[in-house]
Amino acid sequence: FYDRVTDLTQFGIEKNADQVGLAAAGVVGAGVAAHAAVSALKAAQNKAQSRKEEEV
């Protein structure tokens, strides 16, 4: 009664989900890198500030 239909085109849901996942991973990675950079800069500034205060 039922036949397998193999000539139907699919919507590509899996492909879209993979693209969204890759984009999300890229955004998260960029956010982590930016946070690390800002944290390193703040730490360097605080270290330089504490050295100046020790000299005075």
Backbone as a chain_set.jsonl record, in Angstrom:
{"seq": "FYDRVTDLTQFGIEKNADQVGLAAAGVVGAGVAAHAAVSALKAAQNKAQSRKEEEV", "coords": {"N": [[0.82, -1.197, 0.0], [1.922, 1.26, 0.803], [4.561, 3.04, -0.679], [8.055, 3.61, -0.859], [9.194, 6.873, -1.112], [11.594, 8.4, -2.814], [12.358, 10.55, -4.304], [11.704, 13.044, -3.34], [12.436, 16.385, -2.475], [14.329, 17.573, 0.228], [14.107, 19.849, 3.015], [16.441, 20.71, 4.171], [16.968, 20.985, 6.882], [18.851, 19.973, 8.716], [21.225, 20.966, 7.674], [20.842, 23.727, 7.961], [20.67, 23.871, 10.746], [23.251, 23.077, 11.427], [24.692, 25.226, 10.369], [23.726, 27.328, 11.95], [24.632, 26.447, 14.425], [27.43, 26.513, 14.026], [27.778, 29.258, 13.601], [26.93, 30.246, 16.079], [28.867, 29.091, 17.733], [31.108, 30.408, 16.758], [30.533, 33.065, 17.49], [30.475, 32.835, 20.278], [33.108, 32.011, 20.716], [34.493, 34.297, 19.83], [33.588, 36.11, 21.712], [34.678, 35.043, 24.07], [37.398, 35.342, 23.506], [37.573, 38.149, 23.311], [36.869, 38.852, 25.916], [38.992, 37.715, 27.337], [41.11, 39.254, 26.347], [40.44, 41.867, 27.216], [40.438, 41.442, 29.968], [43.14, 40.805, 30.375], [44.347, 43.233, 29.65], [43.284, 44.941, 31.622], [44.383, 43.767, 33.907], [47.095, 44.216, 33.454], [47.139, 47.01, 33.533], [46.337, 47.449, 36.181], [48.482, 46.279, 37.493], [50.602, 47.926, 36.694], [49.724, 50.308, 37.831], [49.792, 49.681, 40.555], [52.529, 49.371, 40.902], [53.417, 51.986, 40.479], [52.274, 53.232, 42.692], [53.68, 52.001, 44.739], [56.215, 53.05, 44.396], [55.981, 55.654, 45.178]], "CA": [[0.0, 0.0, 0.0], [2.814, 2.417, 0.853], [5.839, 2.911, -1.371], [9.073, 4.561, -0.43], [9.341, 7.982, -2.047], [12.971, 8.869, -2.667], [12.642, 11.697, -5.16], [11.265, 14.291, -2.73], [13.526, 17.23, -2.0], [14.232, 17.892, 1.648], [14.251, 21.271, 3.325], [17.795, 21.014, 4.619], [16.931, 21.405, 8.283], [20.111, 19.633, 9.353], [22.241, 21.891, 7.191], [20.602, 25.014, 8.608], [21.03, 23.734, 12.159], [24.711, 23.071, 11.493], [25.155, 26.592, 10.137], [23.413, 28.108, 13.146], [25.558, 26.0, 15.46], [28.762, 27.046, 13.741], [27.737, 30.701, 13.836], [26.87, 30.45, 17.525], [30.186, 28.75, 18.27], [32.005, 31.501, 16.386], [30.222, 34.232, 18.317], [30.923, 32.535, 21.643], [34.569, 32.038, 20.694], [34.923, 35.691, 19.741], [33.304, 36.721, 23.009], [35.677, 34.554, 25.026], [38.673, 35.972, 23.16], [37.484, 39.558, 23.685], [36.89, 38.916, 27.379], [40.362, 37.431, 27.767], [41.949, 40.4, 26.001], [40.112, 42.975, 28.115], [40.908, 41.059, 31.305], [44.6, 40.924, 30.385], [44.675, 44.66, 29.656], [42.972, 45.486, 32.949], [45.37, 43.237, 34.848], [48.351, 44.923, 33.203], [46.974, 48.378, 34.032], [46.338, 47.395, 37.647], [49.842, 45.963, 37.919], [51.386, 49.142, 36.497], [49.25, 51.283, 38.813], [50.289, 49.295, 41.883], [53.974, 49.644, 40.919], [53.58, 53.431, 40.65], [51.919, 53.565, 44.068], [54.743, 51.512, 45.606], [57.373, 53.92, 44.232], [55.733, 56.959, 45.816]], "C": [[0.863, 1.259, 0.0], [4.096, 2.098, 0.108], [6.798, 3.957, -0.821], [9.245, 5.621, -1.514], [10.736, 8.571, -1.834], [13.271, 10.111, -3.489], [12.111, 13.016, -4.598], [12.479, 15.092, -2.27], [13.275, 17.586, -0.542], [14.48, 19.38, 1.858], [15.659, 21.643, 3.754], [17.848, 21.497, 6.055], [18.272, 21.133, 8.964], [21.212, 20.601, 8.935], [22.077, 23.253, 7.856], [20.989, 24.966, 10.082], [22.541, 23.727, 12.329], [25.265, 24.478, 11.304], [24.891, 27.475, 11.348], [24.363, 27.73, 14.276], [26.959, 26.534, 15.253], [28.82, 28.548, 13.989], [27.725, 30.994, 15.333], [28.219, 30.149, 18.171], [31.2, 29.847, 17.947], [31.794, 32.735, 17.239], [30.704, 34.015, 19.748], [32.448, 32.574, 21.715], [35.116, 33.455, 20.635], [34.69, 36.411, 21.066], [34.312, 36.312, 24.069], [37.025, 35.22, 24.762], [38.679, 37.448, 23.559], [37.546, 39.716, 25.202], [38.296, 38.678, 27.909], [41.276, 38.619, 27.495], [41.701, 41.569, 26.951], [40.598, 42.667, 29.529], [42.425, 41.196, 31.412], [45.026, 42.39, 30.415], [44.41, 45.283, 31.021], [43.98, 45.014, 33.987], [46.705, 43.958, 34.683], [48.276, 46.354, 33.721], [47.014, 48.403, 35.559], [47.735, 47.12, 38.188], [50.736, 47.197, 37.797], [51.0, 50.196, 37.529], [49.788, 50.955, 40.203], [51.792, 49.523, 41.993], [54.228, 51.134, 41.128], [53.285, 53.833, 42.088], [52.997, 53.106, 45.04], [55.968, 52.418, 45.545], [57.2, 55.22, 44.992], [55.855, 56.894, 47.276]], "O": [[0.57, 2.215, -0.718], [4.651, 1.009, 0.25], [6.396, 5.035, -0.381], [9.421, 5.298, -2.689], [11.014, 9.167, -0.794], [14.361, 10.671, -3.368], [12.073, 14.013, -5.319], [13.437, 14.53, -1.739], [12.145, 17.863, -0.14], [14.998, 20.071, 0.981], [16.02, 22.819, 3.695], [18.686, 22.329, 6.404], [18.77, 21.977, 9.71], [22.035, 21.005, 9.757], [23.062, 23.865, 8.27], [21.571, 25.917, 10.605], [23.058, 24.312, 13.28], [26.199, 24.879, 11.999], [25.739, 28.282, 11.727], [24.844, 28.6, 15.002], [27.609, 26.962, 16.207], [29.804, 29.052, 14.53], [28.431, 31.888, 15.8], [28.66, 30.878, 19.06], [32.051, 30.173, 18.775], [32.754, 33.379, 17.663], [31.278, 34.919, 20.355], [33.012, 33.111, 22.669], [36.091, 33.777, 21.314], [35.509, 37.228, 21.485], [34.748, 37.136, 24.872], [37.715, 35.618, 25.701], [39.675, 37.945, 24.085], [38.209, 40.621, 25.707], [38.741, 39.366, 28.828], [42.124, 38.954, 28.322], [42.647, 42.19, 27.434], [41.116, 43.551, 30.211], [42.934, 41.655, 32.434], [45.964, 42.749, 31.127], [45.222, 46.064, 31.518], [44.384, 45.787, 34.855], [47.368, 44.273, 35.671], [49.246, 46.859, 34.287], [47.648, 49.273, 36.155], [48.126, 47.666, 39.22], [51.533, 47.48, 38.691], [51.866, 50.902, 38.045], [50.193, 51.852, 40.943], [52.284, 49.839, 43.077], [55.14, 51.512, 41.863], [53.975, 54.686, 42.644], [53.212, 53.752, 46.066], [56.689, 52.545, 46.534], [58.187, 55.826, 45.41], [55.676, 57.905, 47.956]]}, "num_chains": 1, "name": "protein.A"}
